[in-house]
Each structure stands twice: as structure tokens, then as C-alpha cells.
Amino acid sequence: DSAVEPAAGRTFPPGFLWGTATASYQIEGAVDTDGRTPSIWDTFSHTPGKVRNGDTGDRATDHYHRWREDVALLADLGVGAYRFSLAWPRVQPTGRGPALEKGLDFYRRLTDELLEKGIQPVATLYHWDLPQELEDAGGWPERDTAERFAEYAALAGEALGDRVRTWITLNEPWCSAFLGYGSGVHAPGRTEPEASLRAAHHLNLGHGLAVQALRSATPAGTQVSLTLNLHQVRPLTDSPEDADAVRRIDGTANRVFTGPILHGAYPADVQEDTAHLTDWSFVRDGDTETIRQPLDFLGVNYYSPTLVSAARGDGDHGADGHGASSHSPWPSGEGVAFHRSPGETTAMGWTIDPDGLYDLLLRVRDEVPGLPVMICENGAAFHDYADPEGAVRDPERIAYLHGHLAAMHRAMEAGVDLRGYFLWSLLDNFEWGHGYSKRFGLVHVDYPTGRRTPKDSARWYGQVARSNSLPAGS
Ligand code: PNW
């Protein structure tokens, strides 16, 4: 080992991919430009009372017009990769039929510019902006939506497969199914527990069909996966009752996805825990084989752990960090209470816990040995503001990142085959139900003017990416 090692010795393997992540509805704006039609998030954000302060993605960060400047920001950072998502209603406005070339052109320009700057594009097909017409036809609880998604995947793969070599089918299907159709805090805002389970299955099926579609539409060697927000679920005490609460929540947080996607079957206990809602007859013969497609890596998003116990009957519910809804996003969660994990929190109220990332990565290592992993999102919102000199000091974000990157490095030393890390997010953006009130960016956005100002954390992260190592100290 002849390389100069930093004092802490925390160098990453050569070729480790450092990137940042964004999503179409959160940054693009230009919602009716070049033939784009409404998605479920346009409808939801324009429904009074759904998004904080009545914020919408109508303008967002105006990335649709400022994309060249944003790629320049990435190049200045020195990152090797950029994860973004395609807006389905730009590519296929009604969710059916041929692709709209004008919509695809935006992603052709963007990816050309990225490649020009030596930045690898990583494209997510679905980061929650379902064409409204498909929701009007029933949305993810309907099987047809999975088939429409595969068609869209084929169109996107054919158009962009020559430049995009890494694809992610779905971003966080747990949020789509259980926040979208269960608690209703995300679009389309439905609160139907049975429909949320049907949605989970059809998202899984859509993933499997989309992997097949991408494999045939793109050149050999294309990397394909999905990204799951796996939950690190922990018990409040070591009682058997709390262990059972963990099992229940782990069931619909994680195993309802990893079961069919990685192992080819739905877990029996999840089906039993939800038997009061459905008989699961929407799972047809052959579906789980379709869902279990070979993947080139697993995308994992991690922000904070989840702490549960058996309900003690003294009203200790709520506090699950998923927004103020009286409807539960946990169809398997009967008798389970949620607690705030001890420790400091971010502006989201999410506990800062790098060990949760470490534990989660080791679980993935043990559950699917040999499958490479990419962290497709990790990051934090804090109350950032520009000081009178126009600088944005965000030491808390730097500390958060340092802790999580160190945990990731420890996990790699423990044998986790981790290939890359995508920081959420490049820019402050539309944080779903929280609107613009939560800032996750490395780059501050002044919404009235659209002005971008790299925060201190941007310089810190750029240093990490360029040196492929963590600075010594702390
Ligand atoms: C993820 N939860 O969202 C998304 O992929 C991003 O678009 C988002 O901006 C980021 O994390 C920060 O929130 C989540 O309630 C939204 O558990 C909500 C939850 C988890 C992830």
C-alpha cells in the first residue's frame, strides 16, 4: 500500500462512486412546459391543506431551465456521478402510448452535458410523479399500472440507453405504497389500507417488469436495480413483545419488498398480519418469479432508524416520523407503538444515528451475500440561512455527513461490498409534504430569485469526493 494514507486511514477503494441525488418533481418546475401533463404530485400539492404553506412544485428550483448551471455546480464539486429522475409525464404524458420526443430531449441534453463533464448519469424512472391519468384509472393499486410502467421503462431505455449506463426502476416503493395510499401524507393522498398493500405488490411487479424491459431495451452491461428505503427497526426493550413489534414493522417496512424482489416470495407472517385487510389474491401465479429479477446492485436509502415497542395501552402511539395523519402507514402495525430514538435530531425531527446505517448495511451483507450495494440517498435538513456576507455555514450537515461516511467505511471494513454513495441532495428543493420549509441541499437555493449558493458542506463534500477519503479528525 504505497498511497498516502490520512491519519484516520479512511480511504475508499479506487473507483468508489461519489455522487449527489435529486428527483424531477422536487427540482424541475416548468410543469406545463414542452407537453408535460400533471402528475399526482401536481394534483396533491394544488389541493389545499396537503402541503405545508400551500407550496407546489410549479417552479421549484427551476432546474428545467437552469440545468446547465446545475451540471456546472456538480463539476465544481468534483463528484463522479449524478442521480436524477425522469418525470414520467414529460416522457409519456398520459402514461400510455408513444414517447414525447420534446420531453426526452430535456434528458438527452442533461445527460450529454453530464457526460461532457465526466459525470456518470444514474437515472431513476419513478420518483413518485405518476401521470395523473393513470391515477384516475386506479393508480398503483391496479395491476395495469405495473404494465404501463414497464412500457415507459422500455421507451426511456430505448431513448437514453446509449448514454445512461445505470438505471434505477423505483425510488422507495414503501413511500409510494404506504404514504401514498395508507397514511395519505404523500400523493395521491388516499387512506385505504387494503389498497396500500395492492399498491406495494403492483410496485414490486412493475419493478420486475421494468427490469426485463430495460434489459432488452439497453445495451449489454447496463446496470439495473431499484432503491429501497430499508428501515433499521429496533426494539425499545428486549422483551419478547417488543421483538414481535419489530417483526411486524420490519414486515411491511422491508420484507414485503425484499421478500419477492430478492428471494422470490412474500413473507408468510406479513400475509398473516394483514389477513384482516386482504387475502392477497391480487398476487397471481408467476408474479413473484417476475418480481425476482437478477439485479446488478441494491440501492439503499438511509436517514434515521425506527424505534418500536408493543403498545402499552397508555396512548403511546404516533411519533413515527411520517407526518401528522391519523391514518397509519403500517397495515401490519396493530398493537405497535412508535418512539423517538434518543439523540440529536435534524430539522425533520429525525434522529441522527450513523450506527443505524452501519447495522443496516451489515444486514444487507448477510441477507444477500455477494450483491453489491449503493447508498442512493443519505443526508439531512437543517435550518440553513445565508449570512450577511452571503455564505451558508452548515456545520451540523458536515458533522452528519462525516458520521455517516465513517459508518459506511466501517461497514466496508466489515465486508460490505459498497460501490457508491449519493448525497441527498445537490440542491435545496421541494421536500414533499413539507414544501420548501426543509433544506437538504449542499447548495442553498434562494427561491424568489433561483440563486444558488454552495454551502460550507459543498466544499467539504467536494474535498471528500476528490480525495476519495475522509478528512482526519472528528
Ligand atoms: C426520501 N419517511 O423521502 C426521498 O427519496 C426524497 O425524495 C426525499 O426528499 C428525502 O428522502 C428526504 O425526505 C422520504 O417518512 C420521505 O419515512 C419520507 C420518508 C422517508 C423518505
Residues whose N, C-alpha, C, O or C-beta is under 5 A from the ligand:
A	BS01	PNW	A23 E172 G321 H322
